[in-house]
Amino acid sequence: MLIVAEVANAHQGSMEQAEKLVKAAGDAGVDAVKFQMFTADELCSKTHSRYEHFKKLELSGEKIRILSDAAHRNKLQFFCDAFGLQSADFLISLPADGIKIHSSDLSNIHLLRCLAGWTGKIMLSCGGASELEIYRTITNLGASAQDLILLHGFQGFPTAIEETHLRRIDFLRKTFRLPVGFMDHIDAEDEMAFTLPLLSISAGVVLIEKHLTLDRSLKGIDYYSSLNPDEMKKFVQQVCCAEKALGSKHISFDSQERQYREKMKKHLVAARDISSGCVIKESDFTYVRTEDDSFPLSFDSVTGRKAKTDISKDEAIKLSHLSLKTGILIIARMNSSRLQGKALIPILNRPALSYLIERAKLCKSADSIVLCTTTNVEDDALVNLAVKEGISYYRGDTLDVLNRMLGGCKQEQLDIAVRVTGDDILLSPDHLDQAVRRLMDTNSDYCHNKGLPSGTECEVFTVKALKTISDFAEYPENTEYLTYYVSSENFNKTKLNVEPRFRSDISLTLDTREDLERITFLLENIYRKDSLFTQDELIDLINRYPDRFRKKGETKDYMQVRDSLNCDLNFGRRFDK
């Protein structure tokens, strides 16, 4: 959120007063200070009644430069209105941190053409402008105006409450697909002078412009809607509080809300002793609060399932109590942009993927292993390898990875799916088994073991969670990025606590020619046909040759990536009539 202290002409032509206003803005904690640059001739004709008035308020280029420097000394951005070509040319050359186009200049094609080639921040005042005028202005500014903000509000001093029209903020944002700011000109003596801008924040504005004066009681220029310095400081504090109150646009639990859920949620609890082998009926459980730290299971996760172990009366039911089928899904195809055909590339005279299959077979929790590949002809070779290695396969759409996974799950009648990519040929079987147990013991939808080197990790999902993503994904083409989908609060997540000695900072993913060389070196020094290496042996070897292994890059922020990829679930569409 940018808070802009609008000085406009409150300096009344005095540089001493103008510099005091800049300092007052900095002391108040705003983000930017804004002045107006014009000549009287750029504003009106010589015969205009206010020509001489504007003449007294002119700020020369030299004065604007002094004020810009003063703003930067006070850690403020310097914004300025440009009311004509002369002013615009100077502000571009300065350069200003942002230039505002007044609504009276929306049809000033000369000014718009001048600013069209500028790539800095442009603020476009939309007060008193029609949709068509706004559209034409945006068009005239052209594609070079990358950082464009529409400003809602008009220069009515003061603006009446009923003329504020805050709903237009959402309209402007959705219509023109641009960020929107709010210019507030309500009577500063009105208690709504603080409330209205705060309301605009909830409407989605990215900028608030508020007039500043040194002393409103003196009734100088633009004093009607101007805050005194102390009031501006208080206003900034309230804006910060409002932003905190709004929080994330996604449902994201803070620590207190999470504690509340853990304390108040009811679990499915055995209403009587349930013997191993019995099919669990609705009458076999009830809903009560417990001290159990697992996530509550849903009705359909339990009803009709066979108990794998005895469940005592009053015991919270867990996935680990149920007879569930777990499968390892190997996601692989031949078409790789960086290392073509890497799945079958020979390492010590064996296809790379064979090592992954071999290590997957060591996993005690897996009931089946499924190669999930595409229907492309070039992937016939992968299917042939799967048959040779004695594992199942499923073929599906090239781009829709999730549906390939679900197809493999349906074919094998899986309840738990472990996702392993064909890049991860050094899979850690022991940690995979631990991750599966962790998911079941906590009743989670998702578990990962990302404390390991990449290339040895896996991700564990309930098939129910995968189906939910498939059913409700807003953009199905992005469902390959399952990790970002489950980062939302729609799913219960856990992780395997991996000891630091297992080196999460190391990358062993087979993705490039350099990766191939490192993995070949590892296998040459560690692989024994009769005794497959453990994760401890692997890490010991890496530690002996630290210079041979590159570190992982920076970890991506799930929420940011999710936003950029449109990894959202759209539950609302199910209510469309």
C-alpha positions in Angstrom: 0.0 0.0 0.0 1.4 3.4 -1.0 0.3 6.3 1.1 0.8 9.6 -0.7 0.8 13.0 1.0 -0.7 15.3 -1.6 0.8 18.8 -1.1 -0.6 20.1 -4.4 -0.5 23.9 -3.9 -0.6 24.0 -0.1 2.9 25.6 -0.2 1.1 28.7 -1.6 4.2 29.5 -3.7 6.6 29.5 -0.8 9.6 27.2 -1.0 10.2 27.4 2.7 6.6 26.1 3.3 7.0 23.5 0.6 10.2 22.1 2.2 8.4 22.0 5.6 5.6 20.0 4.1 8.1 17.5 2.7 9.6 17.1 6.2 6.2 16.8 7.8 5.3 14.1 5.3 8.4 12.1 6.1 7.8 12.5 9.8 4.3 11.2 9.4 5.6 8.0 7.8 3.9 8.2 4.4 5.5 6.6 1.4 5.5 9.5 -1.1 4.9 13.2 -1.3 3.3 14.7 -4.4 3.4 18.2 -5.8 2.0 19.8 -8.9 4.2 21.1 -11.7 2.7 23.6 -14.2 2.9 27.0 -15.8 -0.1 29.2 -15.8 0.0 29.0 -19.5 -0.3 25.2 -19.4 -3.4 25.4 -17.3 -5.5 28.2 -18.7 -5.7 31.1 -21.1 -4.4 34.6 -20.0 -8.0 35.8 -20.0 -9.0 33.2 -17.4 -10.1 34.6 -14.1 -7.6 32.5 -12.1 -4.6 33.0 -14.5 -2.7 35.3 -12.1 -3.6 33.0 -9.1 -1.9 30.0 -10.9 1.0 32.2 -11.9 1.8 32.8 -8.2 1.8 29.0 -7.5 4.2 28.0 -10.3 7.2 25.9 -9.3 10.2 26.1 -11.6 12.2 23.1 -12.6 15.0 24.2 -10.2 12.5 24.3 -7.3 11.0 20.9 -8.3 14.5 19.4 -8.3 15.1 20.8 -4.8 11.9 19.3 -3.5 12.6 16.0 -5.1 16.0 15.9 -3.4 14.4 16.8 -0.1 11.8 14.0 -0.5 14.6 11.5 -1.1 16.5 12.7 1.9 13.4 12.1 4.0 13.1 8.6 2.4 10.1 9.5 0.4 9.2 8.9 -3.2 8.7 12.0 -5.2 5.5 12.2 -7.3 4.2 15.1 -9.3 1.3 16.1 -11.5 2.3 17.1 -15.1 -0.2 19.6 -16.6 1.6 20.1 -19.9 4.4 19.2 -22.2 6.9 21.4 -20.6 6.3 20.0 -17.2 6.1 16.4 -18.4 9.4 16.7 -20.3 11.1 18.0 -17.1 9.7 15.4 -14.8 10.7 12.6 -17.2 14.3 13.9 -17.3 14.4 14.5 -13.5 13.3 11.7 -13.3 10.3 11.8 -10.9 9.4 8.5 -9.1 5.9 8.9 -10.5 3.9 11.2 -12.7 0.2 11.9 -12.4 -2.1 12.8 -15.2 -4.9 15.0 -14.0 -8.4 14.0 -15.2 -8.7 17.3 -17.0 -5.9 16.1 -19.3 -7.3 12.8 -20.4 -8.0 14.2 -23.8 -4.7 16.0 -24.0 -3.2 13.8 -26.7 0.0 15.8 -26.8 0.7 15.1 -23.1 -0.3 11.5 -23.5 2.0 10.9 -26.4 4.8 12.5 -24.4 4.3 10.1 -21.5 3.6 7.1 -23.7 7.3 6.4 -24.1 8.0 6.6 -20.4 8.3 3.4 -18.5 8.0 4.9 -15.0 5.0 4.9 -12.7 2.0 6.8 -14.1 -1.1 7.6 -12.1 -4.2 8.3 -14.1 -6.9 10.4 -12.3 -10.3 9.1 -13.3 -12.5 11.6 -11.5 -15.3 13.0 -13.7 -14.2 10.6 -16.6 -16.4 8.2 -18.5 -15.4 4.6 -19.2 -14.8 5.4 -22.8 -12.5 8.3 -21.9 -10.5 6.1 -19.5 -10.2 3.4 -22.2 -9.0 5.8 -24.8 -6.5 7.4 -22.4 -5.1 3.9 -21.5 -4.9 3.1 -25.2 -3.1 6.4 -26.1 -0.6 5.8 -23.3 0.2 2.5 -25.0 1.9 -0.7 -24.0 5.0 1.1 -22.7 3.0 2.3 -19.6 3.8 -0.8 -17.7 3.3 0.7 -14.2 -0.1 2.3 -14.5 -2.4 3.0 -11.6 -6.0 4.3 -12.0 -7.0 6.8 -9.3 -10.6 7.0 -8.2 -12.0 10.3 -6.7 -12.5 13.8 -8.0 -11.4 17.2 -6.9 -14.5 18.3 -5.1 -13.4 20.3 -2.0 -14.8 18.9 0.1 -16.3 15.8 -1.4 -19.7 14.8 0.0 -20.1 11.3 1.4 -22.7 10.3 -1.2 -20.3 11.4 -4.0 -17.5 9.1 -2.9 -18.8 6.0 -4.7 -16.3 3.5 -3.3 -17.9 0.7 -5.3 -16.3 2.2 -8.4 -12.9 1.0 -7.2 -13.8 -2.6 -7.8 -15.5 -1.7 -11.1 -12.4 0.1 -12.4 -10.1 -2.7 -11.3 -12.2 -5.5 -13.0 -13.1 -3.5 -16.1 -9.6 -2.3 -17.0 -7.6 -5.0 -15.2 -5.3 -2.4 -13.6 -4.5 -1.5 -10.0 -6.6 1.3 -8.5 -5.9 4.0 -6.0 -8.1 6.3 -4.0 -7.9 10.1 -3.9 -9.7 11.3 -0.8 -11.1 14.8 -0.6 -13.7 14.5 2.1 -14.0 17.3 4.7 -11.0 16.8 7.1 -13.2 17.8 10.0 -15.6 15.0 9.3 -14.9 11.7 11.3 -15.3 9.9 7.9 -12.0 11.6 6.8 -10.3 8.6 8.4 -12.9 6.0 7.8 -13.5 6.3 4.1 -9.9 5.7 3.0 -9.8 2.7 5.3 -12.9 1.4 3.6 -11.2 1.8 0.3 -8.4 -0.6 1.4 -11.0 -3.4 1.7 -12.1 -2.5 -1.8 -8.7 -3.4 -3.0 -6.8 -0.1 -3.6 -3.0 -0.1 -3.8 -2.6 3.6 -3.2 -4.2 6.3 -1.0 -3.7 9.9 -1.7 -4.5 12.3 1.2 -4.0 16.1 1.3 -1.5 17.5 3.7 -1.2 21.0 5.1 0.9 22.6 7.9 -2.1 24.2 9.7 -5.6 23.6 8.5 -6.9 26.4 10.8 -5.2 29.0 8.7 -7.5 28.0 5.8 -4.9 28.1 3.1 -5.1 26.6 -0.4 -6.7 23.1 -0.5 -7.2 23.2 3.3 -10.8 21.7 3.2 -9.7 18.1 2.9 -6.1 18.4 4.2 -4.8 16.8 7.4 -2.4 18.5 9.8 0.9 16.7 10.3 -0.2 15.0 13.5 -3.4 13.8 11.9 -1.4 12.5 8.9 0.8 10.5 11.3 -2.3 9.0 13.0 -3.8 8.3 9.6 -0.7 6.3 8.5 -0.9 4.3 11.7 -4.5 3.5 11.0 -3.9 2.4 7.4 -1.2 0.0 8.7 -3.6 -1.4 11.2 -6.3 -1.8 8.5 -3.9 -3.7 6.2 -3.0 -6.0 9.1 -6.7 -6.6 9.8 -7.4 -7.4 6.1 -4.7 -10.1 6.0 -4.3 -12.5 3.1 -6.8 -12.8 0.3 -6.5 -16.6 0.8 -7.8 -18.4 3.8 -4.6 -18.8 5.8 -4.7 -19.7 9.5 -2.6 -17.8 11.9 -1.3 -19.5 15.1 -4.3 -18.6 17.2 -6.8 -19.8 14.6 -4.8 -23.0 14.2 -4.8 -23.5 18.0 -8.6 -22.9 18.0 -9.1 -25.5 15.3 -7.0 -28.1 17.1 -8.9 -27.5 20.4 -12.4 -27.3 19.1 -12.6 -29.7 16.1 -14.4 -32.9 16.8 -12.9 -36.3 15.8 -14.4 -39.5 14.6 -14.1 -41.7 17.7 -15.0 -45.3 18.1 -18.3 -45.7 19.8 -17.5 -49.3 20.7 -14.6 -51.7 20.4 -14.0 -52.4 16.7 -12.2 -55.7 15.8 -9.6 -56.0 13.1 -11.2 -57.2 9.8 -14.6 -55.6 10.6 -16.2 -53.2 8.1 -16.8 -49.9 9.9 -20.4 -48.8 9.9 -21.9 -45.4 10.7 -23.1 -46.7 14.1 -19.5 -47.6 15.0 -18.3 -44.1 15.6 -19.4 -40.7 17.0 -18.1 -37.1 16.9 -16.4 -35.7 20.1 -13.5 -33.5 21.0 -10.4 -35.3 22.0 -6.8 -34.6 23.1 -5.5 -36.5 20.0 -3.2 -34.4 17.9 -4.2 -35.9 14.6 -6.5 -34.3 12.1 -10.1 -35.4 12.2 -11.2 -37.8 9.5 -14.2 -37.2 7.4 -17.3 -39.4 7.4 -16.6 -40.9 3.9 -13.0 -41.7 4.8 -14.1 -44.2 7.4 -17.6 -45.5 6.6 -17.4 -48.8 4.7 -13.7 -49.3 5.3 -12.3 -52.4 6.8 -10.4 -52.1 10.1 -6.8 -53.2 9.8 -6.2 -53.2 13.5 -8.3 -53.4 16.6 -9.7 -50.0 17.6 -10.7 -49.4 21.2 -13.8 -47.6 22.3 -13.2 -43.8 22.6 -10.1 -44.0 20.5 -9.8 -41.4 17.7 -9.9 -43.3 14.4 -6.9 -42.9 12.1 -5.9 -43.8 8.6 -3.4 -46.2 10.1 -6.3 -48.2 11.6 -7.8 -48.8 8.2 -7.0 -51.3 5.4 -5.7 -49.0 2.7 -3.7 -49.6 -0.4 -0.6 -47.6 -1.1 1.1 -47.2 -4.5 4.2 -45.4 -5.7 3.5 -43.4 -8.9 6.6 -42.8 -11.0 5.9 -39.8 -13.2 8.2 -40.0 -16.3 8.3 -39.3 -20.0 11.0 -39.2 -22.6 10.5 -35.7 -23.8 12.8 -33.5 -21.7 13.9 -30.0 -22.7 17.2 -30.0 -20.8 18.3 -33.7 -20.9 16.5 -35.5 -23.7 15.6 -39.1 -23.0 17.1 -38.9 -19.5 14.8 -41.6 -18.1 16.6 -44.2 -20.3 20.0 -42.6 -20.4 22.6 -45.3 -19.4 24.4 -45.1 -16.1 26.8 -48.0 -15.5 25.2 -49.8 -18.4 21.7 -49.6 -16.9 18.8 -47.2 -17.7 18.6 -44.3 -15.2 14.9 -45.2 -14.4 15.9 -48.7 -13.4 17.7 -47.4 -10.4 14.5 -45.6 -9.3 12.3 -48.7 -9.8 14.8 -50.9 -7.9 14.8 -48.5 -5.0 11.0 -48.2 -5.1 10.8 -52.0 -4.7 12.6 -51.7 -1.4 9.7 -49.7 0.1 7.8 -51.8 2.6 4.7 -49.5 2.6 4.0 -49.9 -1.2 1.5 -52.4 -2.4 2.2 -51.5 -6.0 4.5 -49.4 -8.3 3.0 -47.7 -11.3 4.8 -45.9 -14.1 2.6 -43.0 -15.1 3.6 -41.9 -18.6 2.0 -40.6 -21.8 0.4 -42.1 -24.8 3.2 -40.6 -27.0 5.0 -43.1 -29.2 8.4 -42.1 -27.8 7.2 -43.3 -24.4 6.7 -46.8 -25.6 10.3 -47.5 -24.5 9.4 -46.5 -21.0 6.4 -48.9 -21.0 8.7 -51.7 -22.2 11.1 -51.0 -19.3 8.2 -51.1 -16.8 7.2 -54.5 -18.2 10.7 -55.8 -18.0 11.1 -54.5 -14.4 7.8 -56.2 -13.4 5.8 -53.1 -12.5 2.5 -51.7 -13.7 2.0 -48.8 -16.0 -0.6 -46.3 -17.0 -0.7 -44.1 -20.0 -2.5 -40.8 -20.3 -2.5 -37.2 -21.7 0.9 -35.6 -22.2 0.2 -32.4 -20.3 -2.4 -33.5 -17.7 -0.1 -35.1 -15.1 -2.8 -35.2 -12.4 -5.2 -37.2 -14.6 -2.4 -39.6 -15.3 -1.8 -40.0 -11.6 -5.5 -40.5 -11.0 -5.7 -43.0 -13.8 -2.9 -45.0 -12.2 -4.7 -44.8 -8.8 -8.0 -46.0 -10.2 -6.3 -48.8 -12.1 -4.5 -50.0 -8.9 -7.4 -49.2 -6.6 -5.1 -47.0 -4.4 -6.1 -45.0 -1.4 -2.6 -43.5 -0.8 -0.4 -42.2 -3.7 3.3 -41.5 -3.4 4.5 -39.2 -6.2 8.0 -39.7 -7.4 9.3 -38.0 -10.5 11.6 -39.8 -13.0 14.3 -37.3 -12.0 14.5 -38.8 -8.5 16.4 -41.9 -9.2 18.2 -42.0 -5.8 14.9 -42.3 -3.9 15.3 -43.0 -0.2 13.1 -46.0 0.5 13.3 -45.7 4.3 12.2 -42.1 4.3 9.4 -42.9 1.9 8.0 -45.5 4.3 8.4 -43.0 7.1 6.4 -40.4 5.2 3.6 -42.8 4.5 3.4 -43.7 8.2 3.5 -40.1 9.1 0.6 -39.3 6.8 -1.5 -42.1 8.2 -0.7 -41.5 11.9 -1.7 -37.8 11.5 -4.7 -38.3 9.2 -3.1 -35.8 6.8 -3.9 -35.3 3.1 -0.3 -34.6 2.2 3.1 -35.3 3.6 6.6 -34.6 2.3 10.1 -35.4 3.3 11.9 -32.3 1.9 14.6 -32.4 4.5 16.4 -34.7 2.2 18.6 -33.9 -0.9 16.3 -33.2 -3.9 16.4 -36.3 -6.0 15.9 -38.6 -3.0 12.5 -37.1 -1.9 8.9 -38.0 -2.4 5.4 -36.6 -1.8 2.6 -38.6 -0.3 -1.1 -37.7 -1.0 -4.4 -39.3 -0.2 -6.2 -40.1 -3.4 -9.2 -38.2 -2.0 -7.1 -35.1 -2.0 -5.9 -35.6 -5.6 -9.5 -36.0 -6.7 -10.5 -32.8 -4.9 -7.8 -30.9 -6.7 -8.9 -32.4 -10.0 -12.6 -31.5 -9.3 -12.1 -28.0 -8.2 -9.0 -26.7 -9.9 -9.6 -23.2 -11.4 -7.0 -23.8 -14.1 -6.7 -27.6 -14.8 -3.6 -27.0 -17.0 -1.6 -26.1 -13.8 -2.5 -29.2 -11.8 1.0 -30.5 -12.4 2.0 -28.2 -9.6 0.3 -30.2 -6.9 2.5 -28.9 -4.1 1.2 -25.4 -4.6 -2.4 -26.6 -4.5 -2.0 -28.4 -1.2 -0.2 -25.4 0.3 -3.7 -23.9 0.9 -5.7 -24.5 4.0 -8.1 -26.8 2.2 -5.8 -29.7 3.0 -4.3 -31.1 6.1 -0.6 -31.2 5.8 2.3 -32.7 7.7 6.0 -33.2 7.1 8.5 -35.8 8.0 11.1 -34.4 10.4 14.4 -35.2 8.8 17.7 -34.9 10.6 19.9 -32.1 9.4 22.7 -34.6 8.6 20.7 -35.7 5.6 21.7 -32.5 3.8 18.6 -30.8 2.5 20.9 -28.2 0.8 22.1 -30.7 -1.8 20.6 -31.3 -5.2 20.8 -34.8 -6.7 18.0 -34.5 -9.2 18.7 -35.8 -12.7 18.0 -32.8 -14.8 21.1 -31.8 -16.7 24.3 -33.2 -18.1 26.2 -32.0 -15.0 23.7 -33.8 -12.8 24.3 -37.0 -14.7 28.0 -36.7 -14.0 27.5 -36.3 -10.3 25.0 -39.2 -10.0 27.3 -41.4 -12.1 30.2 -40.6 -9.7 28.0 -41.5 -6.7 26.8 -44.8 -8.2 30.3 -45.8 -9.3 31.5 -45.4 -5.7 28.5 -46.7 -3.8 26.4 -49.0 -5.8 26.5 -52.8 -5.0 24.1 -55.1 -6.8 23.6 -57.4 -3.8 23.4 -54.7 -1.2 21.7 -51.5 -2.2 23.1 -48.4 -0.5 21.4 -46.7 2.4 20.7 -43.0 2.7 23.4 -42.8 5.4 26.0 -44.3 2.9 24.9 -41.8 0.3 25.3 -38.8 2.6 28.7 -40.1 3.9 30.0 -40.2 0.3 28.6 -36.7 -0.4 30.3 -35.3 2.7 33.7 -36.8 1.6 33.5 -34.9 -1.7 31.7 -31.6 -0.9 33.0 -29.8 -4.0 31.4 -32.2 -6.4 27.8 -31.5 -5.3 26.0 -28.3 -5.9 23.6 -26.8 -3.5 19.9 -26.2 -4.1 18.7 -22.8 -5.2 16.5 -20.6 -3.0 13.3 -22.1 -1.8 10.2 -20.7 -3.6 7.4 -19.1 -1.6 4.4 -21.3 -2.1 1.8 -18.6 -1.8 3.6 -16.3 -4.3 4.1 -19.2 -6.8 0.5 -20.2 -6.3 -0.7 -16.8 -7.2 1.5 -16.5 -10.3 0.5 -20.0 -11.5 -3.2 -19.6 -10.7 -3.1 -22.7 -8.5 -6.4 -22.1 -6.9 -9.5 -24.2 -6.2 -12.8 -22.8 -7.3 -15.5 -24.1 -5.1 -17.9 -21.4 -6.0 -18.5 -22.7 -9.5 -20.3 -25.7 -8.0 -23.0 -23.2 -6.9 -23.5 -21.7 -10.4 -27.1 -22.2 -11.6 
